[in-house]
């Protein structure tokens, strides 16, 4: 994932993409199942104002 973000940054020069890469690098690699799973959408907050 970090390689993808780096490639995007190197092609665009977008500072926010670089900051995202640094944030991803600083996150611990061993996340809990419910915190690290992209497929676990039930725990996300729902905006009922839509």
C-alpha positions, 0 to 999 in steps of 0.5 A: 500500500505504501508503494502505491501511495509513494508512486502516486506522490512521485507522479503528482507531487501532492503534499497530502499524498506524502503526508498520507504515506508518512501516516501509513508508515507510522501505524503499527503493523499488527492491528486488531481485527475489528480496527484494521479490517476494511471490510468491517463496515458495521463499526463505522459511524453513519451520518443520518443527515444525508 
